[in-house]
Amino acid sequence: MNVFYSDEQGHPADGESLRSFAERVLVAEGFPSETEVAVYLVDALEMATYNERFMDRKGPTDVLAFPTETLVPGDPPRPVPGEPPLNLGDVFLCPVEVARRAREENIPYEDFLHFLLAHGMLHLLGYEHDDDAAGEAMERREDELLGLIGRSWS
């Protein structure tokens, strides 16, 4: 797995744990070993810019995911010989917003950060939460993935 990780902000975060978890998600979802994804940690100003520009919402948010493919959950594409590796897209996390929400919801910061990474990764993999059934399936998968690394968020 090829996980590009970039920390472009100043709030503490365990980058190696996040990068490793992104890899675990891809393996658990059955993606080819050449699969690429990028995880960026950004400050509140940069996240607010992305949130307004791409989501038409004001202010920073905790996570944004920008898939490059339209995928079906649980059905990873097969590698094509001679073709470039599958690039799934980018997940942006804003640790200062994650920390704020974690405090509000009384959830350990690192657990919540990993949960939001799982959430963003699942969006790249085709999961959505636009109706109750899809939302429940996504939540179940988030819990299963967090369990792989001994974390929970609820």
C-alpha positions in Angstrom: 0.0 0.0 0.0 1.2 3.5 -0.8 -0.1 6.0 1.8 1.3 9.5 1.3 1.1 11.3 4.7 1.7 15.0 5.2 1.4 16.9 8.4 1.0 20.6 7.5 -0.2 21.9 10.9 1.1 22.2 14.4 -1.4 20.2 16.6 0.0 16.9 18.0 -0.9 13.8 16.1 0.7 10.3 15.8 1.5 10.4 12.1 3.0 6.9 12.0 -0.1 5.4 13.6 -2.4 7.2 11.2 -0.4 6.2 8.1 -0.3 2.6 9.3 -4.0 2.6 10.0 -4.8 3.9 6.5 -2.8 0.9 5.2 -4.7 -1.5 7.4 -8.0 -0.1 6.1 -6.9 -0.7 2.5 -5.8 -4.3 3.3 -8.9 -5.0 5.3 -11.0 -3.8 2.4 -9.2 -6.1 0.0 -7.4 -3.4 -2.2 -4.4 -4.3 -4.3 -1.0 -3.7 -2.7 -0.2 -1.0 -5.3 -3.2 1.2 -4.2 -2.4 4.8 -3.4 -4.1 7.2 -1.0 -3.0 10.5 0.5 -3.7 11.7 4.1 -3.2 15.3 4.9 -3.3 17.0 8.3 -4.1 20.7 7.9 -4.8 23.7 10.1 -8.2 25.2 10.7 -7.7 28.0 8.1 -6.8 25.7 5.3 -9.6 23.3 6.2 -12.1 26.2 6.3 -10.9 27.1 2.8 -11.5 23.6 1.5 -14.8 23.3 3.2 -16.1 26.5 1.7 -14.6 25.9 -1.8 -15.6 22.3 -2.2 -18.6 21.8 0.2 -20.1 25.3 0.2 -19.9 25.4 4.0 -18.4 28.1 6.2 -15.7 27.4 8.7 -13.4 24.5 9.4 -14.6 20.9 9.7 -12.8 17.9 11.1 -12.5 15.6 8.0 -13.0 15.9 4.2 -12.6 13.1 1.7 -12.1 13.6 -2.0 -12.4 10.3 -3.9 -10.9 10.0 -7.4 -13.0 6.9 -8.3 -16.6 5.9 -7.9 -16.4 2.6 -6.0 -18.8 0.2 -4.6 -18.2 -0.7 -0.9 -16.7 -4.2 -0.5 -15.9 -4.5 -4.2 -12.3 -3.3 -4.8 -11.2 -3.1 -8.4 -8.6 -5.5 -9.7 -5.3 -4.2 -10.9 -4.8 -4.0 -14.6 -1.4 -5.0 -15.9 0.5 -2.2 -17.5 -1.9 0.4 -16.0 -0.9 2.9 -13.2 -1.8 2.0 -9.6 -5.2 2.8 -8.4 -5.2 6.2 -6.7 -8.3 6.5 -4.4 -8.0 10.1 -3.5 -7.2 12.3 -0.5 -8.4 12.5 3.1 -7.9 15.8 4.9 -8.0 15.9 8.7 -7.9 19.0 10.9 -6.5 17.9 14.2 -7.4 21.2 16.0 -11.1 20.6 15.0 -10.9 16.9 15.9 -9.5 17.9 19.4 -12.3 20.4 19.9 -15.0 17.9 19.0 -13.3 15.1 21.1 -13.4 17.4 24.1 -17.1 18.3 23.5 -18.1 14.6 23.1 -15.7 13.3 25.8 -13.9 11.0 23.5 -10.1 10.4 23.6 -8.5 12.6 20.9 -6.4 9.9 19.2 -9.3 7.5 19.1 -11.5 10.2 17.5 -8.7 11.1 15.1 -8.4 7.5 13.9 -12.2 7.2 13.7 -12.4 10.2 11.4 -9.5 8.8 9.3 -11.6 5.5 8.9 -14.6 7.6 8.1 -12.8 9.6 5.4 -11.1 6.4 4.0 -14.5 4.7 3.7 -15.8 7.6 1.7 -12.9 7.1 -0.7 -14.0 3.4 -0.9 -17.6 4.2 -1.9 -19.3 4.2 1.5 -21.9 6.9 2.2 -24.3 7.8 4.9 -27.1 9.4 2.9 -29.8 7.1 4.3 -30.2 5.1 7.5 -29.2 1.7 6.1 -26.1 3.1 4.4 -25.2 5.1 7.5 -25.6 2.0 9.7 -23.4 -0.1 7.4 -20.7 2.6 7.4 -20.8 2.9 11.2 -20.5 -0.9 11.6 -17.5 -0.9 9.3 -15.8 2.0 11.1 -16.2 0.1 14.4 -14.8 -3.1 12.8 -11.8 -1.2 11.4 -11.1 0.6 14.7 -11.3 -2.8 16.4 -8.4 -4.0 14.3 -6.1 -1.6 16.1 -7.7 -1.8 19.5 -9.5 1.6 19.3 -13.1 2.7 19.6 -14.7 6.1 19.5 -18.2 5.6 21.0 
